[in-house]
Amino acid sequence: MNELLKIFQVDFGALAQPAEGDMPGRPLTRDRVFEAVRQAIVEGRLAPGTRLPERELCEAFGISRTVVREVARRLEAEKLATVIPHSGLRVATVTRKIVREIYEIRMELEVIIVRSFLACASDDDIAVAQEFGQKLLDAGMRSDKVGMVETMSSFLRFMTEVADNQIAAELLAQLRSRVNMLRVYAMAEPGQLETGMEGVRAIIAGITARDDAAAERATRVYVSRSAEAVLRHMERDA
């Protein structure tokens, strides 16, 4: 069993089941392979710098080199992997400078989304936001870090849809995979789970009260503390 198959063996049973429209016994579709590799990177199961050899990916998923190369191009487009001359495809490494830049942009975008959401939100939308808040707190109480990351990402997509800000939505979509990866790094830091839950409560309180200033302030604090946790994580693992 190659190293990548060892990483993906937990998912392999589900991945091997034909998706709707797939024929049983056919190789996995390129979209499903891409999602599996992307998720492994975002969740930290494939660490920065990990080699992704074509042969091992072909063996792990029963796919051709042509499909592997298409998956590689998509990973590169999302800045999750990079081709190193004479070495091949590797999971992208993230520098402290890049982390700061991502979080600076993320903070401003999320503040814009929260402000626009409150300007457009119906009472039903506020109720849905509260439900997302409860799901986040429930995941936190279970210490389900990946669940918190996925729910926060869904919550942000929901607010973006209600806010109807196309440019902010496009920019956030470009950053989403890297932001989710960094969220996992942040949650790995001692105490950050509790800090994140505190931040969620503050954001939801501001949204519930329709208090723009409070919701924006809570969002800035939440994102800033997440950035600090990521940088601590990188320092500890250096």
Buried (B, 14 or more C-beta within 10 A) or exposed (E): EBEBBEBBEEBBEEBBEEEEEEEEEEBBBBEBBBBBBBBBBBBBBBEBEBBBBBEBBBBBBBBEEEBBBBBBEBBBEBBBBBEEEEEEBBBBEBEEEBBEEBBEBBBBBBBBBBBBBBEEBEEEBBEBBBEBBEBBBEBBEEEBBBBBBBBBBEBBBBBBBBBEBEEBBEBBEBBBBBBBBBBBBBBBBEEBBEBBBBBBBBBBBBBBEEBBEBBBBBBBBBBBBBBBBBBBBBEEEE
